[in-house]
Amino acid sequence: GVNLELTKSLKKLGSLQLRVRGEYQKKEGDGIRIDTSNSSGVIKKQVFNIYSNSPYIRINPQLTYSKNFQNLMLGYESAVIYQQTDRSNKAVNQLTGQIDTIATQDMLERNIKFSNKLRFSGQIGDGNLFVAHITYNNYKYKLEEKFPGNVHTDKNFHSLDGYVNFVYDRLSFVFMASDNSFSSQNLSSRLKDSNPMNLSVGNPNLKMGKTYKFSGNLNLNEVLRLKTEYNVITNPVLQSRRYFETNTILPEYNNYEALAGAILTTPVNANSYKSFQVEVASNSRRGKVLLRGYLNYTFENPETDLLGEITRSYTNRAMGSLSLISNFSSSFRLDITNSTSYNHTEIKSKEPLTNSWISNNLVGKTSFNLFYRLLVNADYRYSYNYNSRSKQTINLQSLNASVDYRIFSNRRGVISLKAYNLLNTKSSLTTTNTDIYIQNTYRPENSTLVSVSFQYKFGVEE
């Protein structure tokens, strides 16, 4: 990688800055790999692969001009980001001796982003601050798939982004419009079947989305803070799925045969949706005790996919926490935090679905230090989880403790006694993730671990 930065003062006319960043990864030769796949006893193939690492180029020149006036800073920035990646993987089916058209990959990606930004910041009146910028972006996605057919995908996207932040006394207001960009791989029309039961393909007709954000922040006093946020998301990308009940020939993908039970996933643009959020936070100190409170409510209604049926979902989410942090003395500290969250989702489909879950977590920590020789720590955790769809309730709790005692007159020797899972009720979570399902399994840990250690620090000043 290379970074270059040059700054030129134009005196009364302002300043000019040029930055150039570059990355390059060259091709390091070919590798050979033999892959054997067996899909549920239906398809067997052994593929001989000749592959190379992906040569990669990224160049980012950026030119910035800025000028300070009495109460205003004006800036202009022009930048270009160019990325190129070459992917090559040649595969031959050893059983048939023919080129494996699905496993073979030969493509070249070129992505360019042109950006022009105009920035303002300054002060209006007494203590009123503002920051604003407006940006024009031009994205160019170029994807060349050389095998099995010479397919070119060229997409151009234009966008106008903006940002305004205004601060007046205890009130601040933000408006922001930004792109929801995606990988150019989402534009590929090539079918991928590394897992024949879970197929995927891109969509050359995708549109770029945008998020419009409106938010306000009010500090009523040093104790209470109120925040609201409203978002509108346009053209969000949704992973649409198609389910095959029987073996199905797909003529649009070189007559590829999709197996019964397979799922084909394709990115599509869903309809716009909205989200709303309100948040209240408070801090209150009484002597050596600090009390913190937090409440948050969020609503959103994005579209979702139920095996081919794209439908609207509605989610209400509430979260809150209360913390007590105390330093009663230089030798005793107690921290207690309890957080609760509630989530309710309703999906409007032919067969309506609803799901709710509740989660509560309590954490208590305490430490006691006596004469800088004896240090006692305890950590207690309790969690409660309930899922209405599975009718499953999970209670987990754990208690860990440790005692450190400094010996010798210089206190450089430390004897430590540590005990884990003292309540003998702790469980561990094991997640099994496959292409078909995700399964969470909680396993009890019916054991308590105790350890004793000694440590001595040489040449360390107390």
C-alpha positions in Angstrom: 0.0 0.0 0.0 1.1 3.6 -0.7 -0.1 6.8 1.0 0.8 10.2 -0.2 -0.3 13.6 1.3 0.6 17.1 0.1 -0.7 20.3 1.7 -0.3 23.8 0.1 -1.2 27.0 1.9 -2.8 29.6 -0.4 -2.6 32.2 2.3 -5.7 34.4 2.3 -7.3 32.2 -0.3 -7.3 29.2 2.0 -5.5 25.8 1.8 -5.3 22.9 -0.7 -4.6 19.3 0.2 -4.0 16.3 -2.0 -4.2 12.8 -0.7 -3.5 9.6 -2.6 -4.0 6.1 -1.2 -3.3 3.0 -3.1 -3.3 -0.8 -2.5 -2.2 -3.5 -4.8 -2.1 -7.3 -4.5 -0.5 -9.2 -7.3 -1.2 -12.7 -8.6 1.1 -15.2 -6.8 0.7 -18.2 -9.0 -1.8 -21.0 -9.3 -2.9 -23.6 -6.7 -4.4 -27.0 -7.2 -7.2 -28.5 -5.1 -9.4 -31.6 -5.4 -13.0 -31.1 -4.1 -15.4 -34.0 -3.6 -19.1 -33.2 -2.9 -21.9 -35.5 -2.1 -25.4 -34.0 -1.8 -27.7 -36.3 0.1 -26.7 -39.3 -2.0 -28.2 -37.7 -5.1 -25.2 -36.0 -6.7 -21.6 -37.1 -6.6 -18.8 -35.3 -8.2 -15.1 -34.9 -7.8 -13.8 -31.6 -9.1 -10.2 -30.8 -10.0 -9.6 -27.1 -9.4 -6.8 -24.8 -10.6 -7.2 -21.5 -8.8 -5.3 -18.3 -8.0 -5.5 -15.6 -5.4 -7.5 -12.6 -6.6 -5.3 -9.8 -7.8 -6.6 -6.6 -6.3 -6.2 -2.9 -7.1 -7.6 0.1 -5.1 -6.7 3.7 -5.8 -8.2 6.7 -3.9 -7.1 10.2 -4.9 -8.7 13.0 -2.9 -8.4 16.8 -3.4 -9.7 19.1 -0.6 -10.0 22.9 -0.5 -10.9 24.8 2.6 -11.3 28.4 3.5 -12.0 30.0 6.9 -14.0 33.2 7.2 -14.9 35.0 10.4 -17.8 32.7 11.5 -17.8 30.3 8.6 -15.6 27.4 7.3 -16.1 26.5 3.6 -14.7 23.3 2.1 -14.9 21.4 -1.1 -13.7 17.8 -1.6 -13.4 15.8 -4.8 -12.5 12.1 -4.6 -12.4 9.0 -6.8 -12.3 5.4 -5.6 -11.3 2.8 -8.1 -11.3 -0.9 -7.3 -10.5 -3.9 -9.5 -10.6 -7.6 -8.6 -9.9 -10.5 -10.8 -11.3 -13.9 -9.8 -10.2 -17.1 -11.5 -11.0 -20.7 -10.7 -11.0 -23.4 -13.3 -12.7 -26.7 -12.4 -12.9 -30.0 -14.3 -15.3 -32.8 -13.2 -12.9 -35.8 -12.9 -15.8 -38.3 -13.3 -16.8 -37.0 -16.7 -13.7 -35.1 -17.8 -15.8 -32.1 -18.7 -15.5 -28.5 -17.4 -17.7 -28.0 -14.4 -19.7 -24.9 -15.5 -21.0 -24.2 -12.0 -17.7 -24.5 -10.0 -15.6 -22.7 -12.6 -15.4 -18.9 -12.0 -13.7 -16.4 -14.2 -14.7 -12.8 -13.7 -13.4 -9.3 -13.5 -14.9 -6.6 -11.3 -14.3 -2.9 -11.8 -16.0 -0.5 -9.4 -15.6 3.3 -9.5 -17.1 5.9 -7.2 -16.9 9.7 -8.0 -17.7 11.9 -5.1 -18.0 15.7 -4.9 -18.7 17.2 -1.5 -19.4 20.8 -0.4 -19.0 21.4 3.3 -20.1 24.3 5.6 -19.7 24.8 9.3 -19.8 27.8 11.6 -21.6 29.8 14.2 -24.8 31.7 14.1 -25.4 34.2 16.9 -24.2 33.3 20.4 -23.4 29.7 20.8 -25.5 28.3 17.9 -23.4 25.9 15.9 -24.1 24.2 12.6 -22.4 21.7 10.3 -23.7 20.8 6.8 -22.5 19.1 3.7 -24.0 18.0 0.5 -22.5 15.3 -1.7 -23.1 14.2 -5.3 -22.0 10.5 -5.9 -21.7 8.6 -9.1 -21.3 4.8 -8.8 -20.2 2.7 -11.8 -20.3 -1.1 -11.3 -18.8 -3.2 -14.1 -18.8 -7.0 -13.9 -17.4 -9.2 -16.7 -18.2 -12.9 -16.4 -16.0 -14.7 -19.0 -17.3 -18.2 -18.3 -19.5 -20.1 -19.2 -20.7 -17.1 -21.3 -19.2 -13.7 -22.0 -21.7 -11.7 -19.9 -21.2 -8.0 -19.1 -23.2 -6.2 -16.4 -22.8 -2.4 -16.3 -24.8 -0.4 -13.8 -24.6 3.3 -13.0 -26.1 4.9 -9.9 -26.4 8.6 -9.2 -27.2 10.0 -5.7 -27.4 13.2 -3.8 -26.5 12.9 -0.1 -26.9 15.5 2.6 -26.1 16.1 6.2 -27.2 19.0 8.5 -26.5 19.2 12.3 -27.7 22.3 14.1 -27.1 23.0 17.8 -29.2 25.5 19.7 -28.6 25.8 23.4 -29.6 22.3 24.7 -31.3 21.2 21.5 -29.6 19.6 18.5 -31.2 18.5 15.2 -29.8 16.2 12.6 -30.9 15.4 9.0 -29.0 12.9 7.0 -29.5 11.2 3.6 -27.1 8.4 2.7 -26.8 5.6 0.2 -27.4 1.9 1.0 -24.8 0.5 -1.3 -24.2 -3.2 -1.9 -21.6 -5.5 -3.3 -21.3 -5.8 -7.1 -21.6 -9.6 -6.5 -25.3 -8.9 -5.9 -25.5 -8.0 -9.6 -24.1 -11.2 -10.9 -26.5 -13.3 -13.0 -24.5 -16.5 -12.4 -26.0 -19.4 -10.5 -24.0 -20.6 -7.5 -24.5 -24.2 -6.3 -21.6 -24.9 -3.9 -24.5 -26.4 -1.9 -27.1 -27.8 -4.4 -29.8 -27.6 -1.7 -29.1 -23.9 -1.1 -28.7 -22.1 -4.5 -28.0 -18.4 -5.0 -27.9 -15.9 -7.8 -27.6 -12.2 -8.2 -30.0 -9.7 -9.8 -28.6 -7.3 -12.5 -31.8 -5.1 -12.1 -31.2 -4.1 -8.5 -31.7 -0.5 -7.5 -29.6 1.4 -4.9 -31.4 2.3 -1.8 -31.2 5.3 0.5 -31.9 6.1 4.1 -33.4 9.4 5.2 -32.8 10.1 8.9 -34.3 12.8 11.1 -33.3 13.0 14.7 -33.4 15.4 17.6 -31.6 15.4 20.9 -32.7 17.5 23.9 -30.7 17.8 27.1 -33.3 19.0 29.6 -30.7 19.4 32.3 -27.5 17.7 33.4 -29.6 14.7 34.6 -32.1 13.9 31.8 -31.6 13.5 28.0 -34.3 12.8 25.4 -33.7 11.6 21.9 -36.0 10.8 19.0 -35.2 9.4 15.6 -37.3 8.8 12.4 -35.9 6.9 9.4 -37.3 6.2 5.9 -35.5 3.4 4.0 -36.1 3.2 0.3 -35.4 0.3 -2.0 -34.0 -2.0 0.7 -32.4 -5.2 -0.6 -34.4 -8.3 0.4 -33.2 -11.9 0.0 -36.1 -13.5 -1.8 -36.4 -17.3 -1.8 -37.9 -19.8 -4.2 -38.7 -23.3 -3.0 -38.7 -26.4 -5.3 -41.2 -29.1 -4.3 -39.9 -31.4 -7.1 -36.9 -31.6 -9.3 -37.1 -28.6 -11.6 -35.2 -27.7 -14.8 -34.2 -24.0 -14.8 -33.8 -23.0 -18.5 -32.6 -19.5 -17.6 -29.5 -21.1 -16.0 -28.3 -23.4 -18.7 -31.0 -26.0 -18.0 -29.7 -26.5 -14.5 -31.7 -29.0 -12.5 -32.7 -27.9 -9.1 -33.4 -30.7 -6.7 -36.6 -31.3 -4.8 -36.4 -29.4 -1.5 -33.8 -27.0 -2.8 -34.1 -23.2 -2.2 -33.0 -20.5 -4.6 -32.1 -17.2 -3.0 -32.1 -13.9 -5.1 -31.7 -10.3 -3.9 -34.6 -8.1 -4.8 -35.6 -4.5 -4.0 -38.4 -4.5 -1.4 -40.8 -1.6 -0.8 -39.8 1.3 1.4 -40.3 1.0 5.2 -40.1 3.3 8.2 -38.6 3.1 11.6 -39.2 5.2 14.7 -37.1 5.4 17.9 -37.4 7.3 21.2 -34.8 7.2 23.9 -34.6 8.6 27.4 -31.4 8.5 29.5 -30.7 9.8 33.0 -27.8 10.1 35.4 -28.1 11.0 39.0 -25.4 11.1 41.6 -26.0 11.1 45.4 -22.8 11.2 47.3 -20.7 8.2 46.4 -23.5 6.5 44.5 -24.2 7.0 40.8 -27.6 5.9 39.4 -28.0 5.4 35.6 -31.3 4.8 33.8 -32.0 4.1 30.1 -35.2 3.5 28.2 -35.6 2.9 24.4 -38.5 2.1 22.2 -38.2 1.2 18.5 -40.8 0.4 15.8 -40.1 -0.7 12.2 -42.1 -2.4 9.5 -39.8 -3.9 6.8 -40.9 -6.5 4.3 -39.8 -10.1 4.8 -39.9 -13.3 2.7 -41.7 -16.5 3.7 -40.5 -18.9 1.0 -41.7 -16.9 -1.9 -44.3 -14.7 -0.2 -43.0 -11.2 0.3 -45.1 -9.6 3.1 -44.9 -6.8 5.6 -43.6 -7.4 9.1 -44.2 -5.2 12.2 -41.7 -5.1 15.0 -42.0 -3.4 18.4 -38.9 -3.4 20.5 -38.5 -2.0 24.1 -35.3 -2.0 26.1 -34.3 -0.6 29.4 -31.6 -0.8 32.0 -30.9 0.5 35.5 -27.4 0.6 37.0 -26.1 1.4 40.4 -22.4 2.2 40.6 -21.0 2.9 44.0 -17.6 3.6 45.7 -18.6 3.5 49.3 -14.9 3.8 50.3 -11.4 3.3 48.9 -11.6 -0.3 49.8 -15.2 -1.3 48.9 -17.0 -1.1 45.5 -20.4 -2.4 44.5 -21.9 -2.4 40.9 -25.4 -3.7 40.0 -26.9 -3.6 36.6 -30.3 -4.9 35.4 -31.3 -4.8 31.7 -34.6 -5.9 30.2 -35.7 -6.2 26.5 -39.0 -7.1 24.9 -39.5 -7.8 21.2 -42.8 -8.5 19.5 -42.9 -9.3 15.7 -46.1 -9.8 13.7 -45.9 -10.9 10.0 -49.0 -10.3 7.8 -49.1 -13.3 5.6 -51.6 -15.9 4.4 -50.9 -17.7 7.6 -50.1 -14.8 10.1 -47.2 -15.3 12.4 -46.5 -13.7 15.7 -43.5 -14.1 17.9 -42.5 -12.5 21.2 -39.5 -12.9 23.4 -38.4 -11.4 26.7 -34.8 -11.2 28.0 -33.6 -10.0 31.4 -30.0 -9.9 32.6 -28.9 -9.0 36.1 -25.2 -8.5 36.9 -23.7 -7.8 40.3 -20.1 -7.2 41.0 -18.4 -6.4 44.3 -14.8 -5.9 45.4 -13.3 -5.5 48.9 -9.7 -4.4 49.5 -8.4 -4.6 53.1 -5.0 -3.0 54.0 -3.9 -3.4 50.4 -3.2 -7.1 51.2 -6.5 -8.9 50.9 -8.6 -8.4 47.7 -12.0 -10.2 47.4 -14.0 -10.1 44.2 -17.4 -11.6 43.5 -19.3 -11.7 40.2 -23.0 -12.9 40.1 -25.0 -13.1 36.8 -28.6 -14.1 36.3 -30.4 -14.2 32.9 -34.0 -15.1 32.0 -35.2 -15.7 28.4 -38.6 -16.6 27.1 -39.7 -17.3 23.5 -43.4 -17.4 22.8 -43.1 -19.3 19.5 -41.1 -22.2 20.9 -42.7 -21.9 24.4 -39.2 -22.2 25.8 -38.0 -20.6 29.1 -34.3 -20.5 29.9 -32.9 -19.5 33.3 -29.2 -19.2 33.8 -27.2 -18.0 36.8 -23.6 -18.1 37.8 -21.4 -17.0 40.7 -17.6 -16.6 40.4 -15.3 -15.5 43.2 -11.7 -14.9 43.8 -9.4 -14.0 46.8 -5.9 -12.5 46.4 -3.6 -12.1 49.3 -0.3 -10.3 49.2 2.5 -11.8 51.3 6.0 -10.7 52.3 6.8 -7.3 53.6 7.2 -5.8 50.1 3.8 -7.3 49.1 5.3 -8.6 45.8 4.1 -12.2 46.4 0.4 -13.0 45.7 -1.5 -16.1 46.5 -4.7 -16.4 44.6 -7.7 -18.6 45.2 -10.4 -18.6 42.4 -13.7 -20.5 42.1 -15.9 -20.6 39.1 -19.6 -21.8 38.9 -20.0 -21.9 42.6 -23.8 -22.4 42.2 -23.2 -25.4 40.0 -26.1 -24.3 37.7 -24.3 -22.6 34.8 -25.1 -23.7 31.3 -23.2 -23.2 28.0 -24.8 -22.4 24.7 -23.9 -24.4 21.6 -25.0 -23.2 18.2 -25.3 -25.6 15.3 -25.4 -23.6 12.0 -26.1 -25.4 8.7 -27.4 -24.2 5.3 -30.9 -25.5 6.3 -31.3 -24.6 9.9 -29.8 -22.9 13.0 -30.1 -24.8 16.3 -29.3 -23.5 19.8 -28.6 -26.1 22.5 -28.0 -25.3 26.2 -25.8 -27.8 28.0 -25.5 -27.8 31.9 -22.0 -27.5 33.4 -22.3 -29.7 36.4 -18.9 -28.8 37.9 -17.2 -26.2 39.9 -13.7 -25.2 39.0 -11.2 -24.1 41.7 -7.7 -22.9 41.1 -4.8 -21.9 43.4 -1.9 -19.9 42.1 1.2 -18.0 43.4 2.8 -15.1 41.7 5.9 -13.1 42.6 7.0 -9.9 40.9 10.8 -9.3 40.7 12.2 -5.7 40.6 8.8 -4.0 40.7 8.4 -1.0 42.9 5.4 -1.0 45.2 
